Amino acid sequence: AAVQKALQEKERERKRAEKKRSRADAGGSSSSKAAGSTEAAGGGGSTAEDTRDEDLRERDAFSERLRQRDLERTRKAAGPEGEALAARQAQAEQLLAAGSAAEKAA
């Protein structure tokens, strides 16, 4: 659930950033002369490009972390080892439930 929430939040941020970029691109294409003079005067275009590159790097790093986490989960849950692990966890839960029931009865 937390992973899903984080993914949704990142997706919203990405969409917001894309909207801002598309607005900036639309405004920049209509006033290309003004944008050219701004870049010549202060280098304003490079900041937007740097921000976009950083956003892409962050998104790629986040997706890589999620991919690695998913791979770890599939490795753990695959094959006979995963079945044995699930059986041990179920047995441990039963023992804990029996122990807590015995404590409540006493």
C-alpha positions as CSV (number, residue, x, y, z in Angstrom):
1,A,0.0,0.0,0.0
2,A,2.8,2.4,0.8
3,V,4.6,1.6,-2.4
4,Q,1.4,2.2,-4.4
5,K,0.9,5.5,-2.6
6,A,4.5,6.6,-3.3
7,L,4.0,5.6,-7.0
8,Q,0.8,7.6,-7.3
9,E,2.5,10.6,-5.6
10,K,5.5,10.4,-8.0
11,E,3.1,10.1,-11.0
12,R,1.2,13.2,-9.9
13,E,4.5,15.1,-9.5
14,R,5.6,14.0,-13.0
15,K,2.3,15.0,-14.5
16,R,2.5,18.5,-12.9
17,A,6.0,18.9,-14.1
18,E,5.0,17.9,-17.7
19,K,2.1,20.4,-17.6
20,K,4.5,23.1,-16.5
21,R,7.0,22.2,-19.3
22,S,4.3,22.0,-21.9
23,R,3.0,25.5,-20.9
24,A,6.6,26.8,-20.9
25,D,7.2,25.2,-24.3
26,A,4.0,26.7,-25.7
27,G,4.9,30.1,-24.4
28,G,8.4,29.7,-25.6
29,S,7.5,28.8,-29.1
30,S,5.2,31.8,-29.5
31,S,7.9,34.2,-28.2
32,S,11.0,32.5,-29.5
33,K,12.7,35.8,-30.0
34,A,12.2,36.8,-26.4
35,A,13.4,33.4,-25.2
36,G,16.5,33.7,-27.4
37,S,17.3,37.1,-25.9
38,T,16.8,35.7,-22.4
39,E,19.1,32.8,-23.0
40,A,21.7,35.2,-24.4
41,A,21.4,37.6,-21.5
42,G,21.0,35.2,-18.5
43,G,21.1,31.6,-19.8
44,G,17.5,31.0,-18.7
45,G,16.9,28.0,-20.9
46,S,19.6,26.0,-19.3
47,T,17.9,26.1,-15.9
48,A,14.7,24.6,-17.3
49,E,16.8,21.9,-19.1
50,D,18.8,21.2,-15.9
51,T,15.6,20.9,-13.9
52,R,14.1,18.5,-16.5
53,D,17.2,16.4,-16.5
54,E,17.2,16.2,-12.7
55,D,13.5,15.2,-12.7
56,L,14.2,12.5,-15.2
57,R,17.2,11.2,-13.1
58,E,15.1,11.2,-10.0
59,R,12.3,9.3,-11.7
60,D,14.7,6.8,-13.2
61,A,16.3,6.2,-9.8
62,F,12.9,5.8,-8.1
63,S,11.7,3.3,-10.7
64,E,15.0,1.4,-10.4
65,R,14.6,1.1,-6.6
66,L,11.0,-0.1,-7.1
67,R,12.2,-2.6,-9.7
68,Q,14.9,-3.9,-7.4
69,R,12.4,-4.3,-4.5
70,D,10.0,-6.2,-6.7
71,L,12.8,-8.5,-7.9
72,E,13.8,-9.2,-4.3
73,R,10.2,-10.1,-3.4
74,T,9.9,-12.4,-6.4
75,R,13.1,-14.1,-5.6
76,K,12.0,-14.7,-2.0
77,A,8.6,-16.0,-3.0
78,A,9.5,-18.1,-6.0
79,G,10.0,-21.9,-6.0
80,P,10.1,-24.4,-3.2
81,E,12.0,-22.0,-1.0
82,G,9.1,-19.6,-1.2
83,E,6.6,-22.3,-0.4
84,A,8.7,-23.5,2.6
85,L,9.0,-19.9,3.8
86,A,5.2,-19.5,3.5
87,A,4.6,-22.7,5.4
88,R,7.0,-21.7,8.2
89,Q,5.3,-18.3,8.5
90,A,1.9,-19.9,8.7
91,Q,3.1,-22.3,11.4
92,A,4.7,-19.4,13.3
93,E,1.4,-17.4,13.2
94,Q,-0.5,-20.5,14.4
95,L,2.0,-20.9,17.3
96,L,1.7,-17.2,18.2
97,A,-2.0,-17.3,18.1
98,A,-2.1,-20.4,20.3
99,G,0.4,-18.8,22.7
100,S,-1.7,-15.6,23.0
101,A,-4.9,-17.7,23.4
102,A,-3.2,-19.7,26.2
103,E,-2.1,-16.4,27.9
104,K,-5.6,-15.0,27.7
105,A,-7.1,-18.2,29.2
106,A,-4.6,-18.1,32.1
